[in-house]
Amino acid sequence: MEQINALVADDELPARGELKYELASIPGVKVVGECANGKEVLAFLKSHPNVDILFLDIEMPIMNGLECAQKILAMDLPLKIVFATGYSQFALQAFELEAFDYILKPYSEQRIHRIIDRLEDSLTLRRQNMVPGEVTASSQKIAIQTRDRTLMISPAREIVLISTEKSDRSLFYTTSGIVESRMTLRDIESLLTPLGFFRTHKGYIVNLSMIHEIEPQDNGTLLLTMTRYEKQKIPVSRHYIKAFKDILHI
């Protein structure tokens, strides 16, 4: 695989050291820098735009991680942001800022390896600029080919959820309406999982940043209410529920 350049930002020196050690132990990963606050991160990225992944602590002095991420989004850099914190209540805020992932302290070696594995898949898609089927990736947007036109949309900002009613047809629920595609959910899952999406059921994929409400059910499953499509209740089946709870730390 190609080298992955990682940047670590945390105001606590021991936490930075622990994360640097874990990342350096993964073949192909190089820690190219470390920062103690959000302002240092922005300054580093201006002179080192080739960072692939940023592990960003949320609670830092001078400029916290959430403020820093907002400014990074405005810079339109291709790097992935992984928020790090000791508190799980920031999870949904993190995904609203197009977080690639979210990790709780103390760091889990297995979780860090899983994040890097997902990043490798994401970088492969970006280099190929496409995946099999009718949806192709281009920078921060994807192209959805419908029967009579091609739509260019930003997944994180515009796709709320995807469902399937037939094996050869998927429906994209977007912020501007429902779009039909002949791409399978399996191919859509491969494309969108690195971009903050999660498959909750054999028939549904959701944008984690668009979840409005989570309702526990008596049978141990969950029902999701999504932004803009409040009447559409999305199930989280038993097969996916543990991974769903893990990724949101609930």
C-alpha positions as CSV (number, residue, x, y, z in Angstrom):
1,M,0.0,0.0,0.0
2,E,1.0,3.6,-0.4
3,Q,2.3,5.5,2.7
4,I,-0.4,7.0,4.9
5,N,0.6,10.4,6.5
6,A,-0.9,10.9,9.9
7,L,-1.1,14.0,12.0
8,V,-1.8,13.8,15.8
9,A,-3.4,16.7,17.7
10,D,-3.9,16.6,21.5
11,D,-3.0,19.1,24.2
12,E,-1.8,16.2,26.5
13,L,1.7,15.0,25.8
14,P,1.2,11.5,27.1
15,A,-1.9,11.0,24.9
16,R,0.0,12.2,21.9
17,G,2.8,9.8,22.7
18,E,0.4,6.9,23.1
19,L,-1.3,7.5,19.8
20,K,2.0,8.1,17.9
21,Y,3.3,4.8,19.2
22,E,0.2,2.9,18.1
23,L,0.2,4.5,14.6
24,A,3.9,4.0,14.1
25,S,3.5,0.3,14.8
26,I,1.2,-0.1,11.7
27,P,3.1,-0.8,8.5
28,G,2.8,1.9,5.9
29,V,1.7,4.6,8.4
30,K,4.0,7.6,9.1
31,V,3.3,10.2,11.8
32,V,4.3,13.4,10.0
33,G,3.6,15.8,12.9
34,E,2.0,16.5,16.2
35,C,0.1,19.6,17.5
36,A,-1.2,20.8,20.9
37,N,-4.2,22.8,19.8
38,G,-6.3,23.7,16.8
39,K,-4.3,26.7,15.7
40,E,-1.2,24.6,15.5
41,V,-3.1,22.1,13.3
42,L,-4.2,24.8,10.9
43,A,-0.7,26.2,10.6
44,F,0.7,22.7,10.0
45,L,-1.8,21.9,7.3
46,K,-1.1,25.1,5.4
47,S,2.6,24.0,5.0
48,H,1.9,20.2,4.8
49,P,-1.2,19.7,2.7
50,N,-0.3,16.0,2.1
51,V,-1.8,14.7,5.4
52,D,-4.1,11.8,4.8
53,I,-5.6,11.4,8.3
54,L,-5.8,13.7,11.3
55,F,-6.5,12.4,14.8
56,L,-8.0,15.5,16.5
57,D,-8.7,15.8,20.2
58,I,-12.0,17.6,20.8
59,E,-11.1,19.3,24.1
60,M,-8.0,21.5,23.6
61,P,-7.1,25.0,24.7
62,I,-6.9,28.1,22.4
63,M,-9.0,26.3,19.6
64,N,-10.8,23.1,20.3
65,G,-11.2,20.2,17.9
66,L,-14.7,21.0,16.7
67,E,-13.8,24.6,15.9
68,C,-10.6,23.4,14.1
69,A,-12.6,20.9,12.0
70,Q,-15.0,23.6,10.8
71,K,-12.0,25.6,9.5
72,I,-10.4,22.6,7.9
73,L,-13.7,21.9,6.0
74,A,-13.5,25.4,4.6
75,M,-9.9,24.7,3.4
76,D,-11.3,21.9,1.2
77,L,-8.5,19.4,2.0
78,P,-8.9,15.7,1.2
79,L,-7.7,14.5,4.6
80,K,-9.9,12.4,6.9
81,I,-10.6,13.6,10.5
82,V,-10.9,11.2,13.4
83,F,-12.1,12.9,16.5
84,A,-10.7,11.7,19.8
85,T,-12.1,12.5,23.3
86,G,-12.8,10.9,26.7
87,Y,-16.5,11.7,26.4
88,S,-19.1,10.1,24.1
89,Q,-21.6,12.9,24.0
90,F,-19.7,14.6,21.2
91,A,-20.3,11.7,18.7
92,L,-23.2,13.2,16.7
93,Q,-21.5,16.6,16.6
94,A,-18.4,14.9,15.2
95,F,-20.3,13.2,12.4
96,E,-22.1,16.5,11.6
97,L,-18.6,17.8,10.8
98,E,-18.0,15.0,8.3
99,A,-15.8,13.0,10.7
100,F,-14.3,9.9,9.2
101,D,-14.5,8.3,12.6
102,Y,-14.7,8.9,16.3
103,I,-12.5,7.2,19.0
104,L,-12.7,7.3,22.8
105,K,-9.8,7.5,25.2
106,P,-8.0,5.4,26.3
107,Y,-7.1,4.4,22.8
108,S,-7.8,0.8,21.6
109,E,-5.2,-0.7,19.4
110,Q,-7.8,-2.8,17.6
111,R,-9.9,0.4,17.0
112,I,-7.0,2.3,15.6
113,H,-6.1,-0.6,13.2
114,R,-9.7,-0.7,12.0
115,I,-9.7,3.0,11.3
116,I,-6.5,2.7,9.2
117,D,-8.0,-0.3,7.3
118,R,-11.0,1.8,6.4
119,L,-8.7,4.7,5.4
120,E,-6.8,2.4,3.0
121,D,-10.2,1.4,1.4
122,S,-11.1,5.1,1.1
123,L,-7.8,6.1,-0.4
124,T,-8.1,3.3,-3.0
125,L,-11.5,4.6,-4.0
126,R,-10.2,8.1,-4.3
127,R,-7.2,7.1,-6.4
128,Q,-9.5,5.0,-8.7
129,N,-12.0,7.9,-8.8
130,M,-14.8,5.3,-9.3
131,V,-16.4,2.0,-8.1
132,P,-18.4,-0.6,-10.0
133,G,-21.9,0.4,-10.8
134,E,-23.6,3.7,-11.6
135,V,-22.1,5.8,-8.8
136,T,-18.6,7.3,-9.1
137,A,-16.6,9.3,-6.7
138,S,-15.0,12.7,-7.5
139,S,-13.2,14.6,-4.7
140,Q,-15.9,15.4,-2.1
141,K,-18.8,14.7,-4.5
142,I,-20.3,11.6,-6.1
143,A,-22.1,11.3,-9.4
144,I,-25.4,9.4,-9.5
145,Q,-26.5,8.3,-12.9
146,T,-30.3,8.2,-13.2
147,R,-32.4,7.3,-16.2
148,D,-32.1,10.7,-17.9
149,R,-29.4,12.7,-16.1
150,T,-26.3,12.7,-13.9
151,L,-26.5,14.3,-10.5
152,M,-23.4,15.6,-8.7
153,I,-23.9,15.7,-5.0
154,S,-22.0,15.8,-1.7
155,P,-22.7,12.6,0.2
156,A,-22.1,14.0,3.7
157,R,-24.2,17.1,3.2
158,E,-26.9,15.9,0.8
159,I,-27.6,12.2,1.2
160,V,-29.8,11.3,4.2
161,L,-30.3,7.6,3.6
162,I,-30.4,4.9,0.9
163,S,-33.0,2.1,0.8
164,T,-33.7,-0.8,-1.6
165,E,-37.0,-2.3,-2.5
166,K,-35.8,-4.5,-5.3
167,S,-32.5,-6.2,-5.9
168,D,-31.7,-4.1,-8.9
169,R,-32.9,-0.7,-7.6
170,S,-31.9,1.7,-4.8
171,L,-33.5,4.9,-3.7
172,F,-31.3,7.8,-2.5
173,Y,-33.1,10.0,-0.1
174,T,-31.4,13.4,-0.5
175,T,-32.0,16.9,0.9
176,S,-33.7,17.8,-2.4
177,G,-35.7,14.7,-3.1
178,I,-35.6,11.0,-3.8
179,V,-33.4,9.7,-6.6
180,E,-33.6,6.2,-8.1
181,S,-30.4,4.3,-9.1
182,R,-29.8,0.8,-10.4
183,M,-26.7,0.4,-8.2
184,T,-26.9,-2.3,-5.5
185,L,-26.7,-1.5,-1.8
186,R,-23.5,-3.6,-1.5
187,D,-21.7,-1.3,-4.0
188,I,-23.1,1.8,-2.3
189,E,-22.0,0.5,1.1
190,S,-18.4,0.1,-0.3
191,L,-18.4,3.7,-1.6
192,L,-20.1,5.5,1.3
193,T,-19.0,3.7,4.5
194,P,-15.6,5.6,4.5
195,L,-17.6,8.8,4.2
196,G,-19.6,8.5,7.4
197,F,-22.4,6.1,6.4
198,F,-23.5,2.9,8.1
199,R,-25.6,0.0,7.0
200,T,-28.3,-0.6,9.6
201,H,-30.3,-3.3,7.9
202,K,-30.2,-5.4,4.7
203,G,-32.4,-2.7,3.1
204,Y,-31.0,0.5,4.5
205,I,-27.8,2.6,4.7
206,V,-27.9,5.9,6.7
207,N,-25.8,9.0,7.0
208,L,-24.6,9.0,10.6
209,S,-24.6,12.8,10.7
210,M,-28.3,12.9,9.7
211,I,-29.7,10.8,12.5
212,H,-32.2,12.9,14.4
213,E,-33.4,10.4,17.0
214,I,-32.7,6.9,18.2
215,E,-35.5,4.9,19.8
216,P,-34.8,1.6,21.6
217,Q,-37.4,-1.2,20.9
218,D,-38.7,-3.8,23.3
219,N,-37.0,-6.6,21.2
220,G,-33.6,-5.1,21.6
221,T,-33.4,-3.4,18.2
222,L,-33.5,0.3,17.4
223,L,-35.5,2.7,15.2
224,L,-33.9,5.8,13.7
225,T,-35.6,9.0,12.8
226,M,-33.7,10.8,10.0
227,T,-33.4,14.6,9.3
228,R,-35.9,15.7,6.6
229,Y,-37.5,12.3,6.5
230,E,-39.0,12.1,10.0
231,K,-41.9,9.9,9.0
232,Q,-39.5,7.2,7.6
233,K,-38.5,5.0,10.6
234,I,-35.2,3.2,9.8
235,P,-34.6,-0.1,11.6
236,V,-31.2,-1.2,13.1
237,S,-31.4,-4.9,12.9
238,R,-29.8,-7.3,15.4
239,H,-27.1,-8.2,12.9
240,Y,-25.8,-4.6,12.8
241,I,-26.7,-3.3,16.3
242,K,-23.5,-4.0,18.1
243,A,-21.4,-2.3,15.4
244,F,-23.8,0.6,15.3
245,K,-23.5,1.1,19.0
246,D,-19.8,0.8,18.9
247,I,-19.4,3.5,16.2
248,L,-21.6,5.9,18.1
249,H,-20.2,4.8,21.5
250,I,-23.7,4.3,22.9
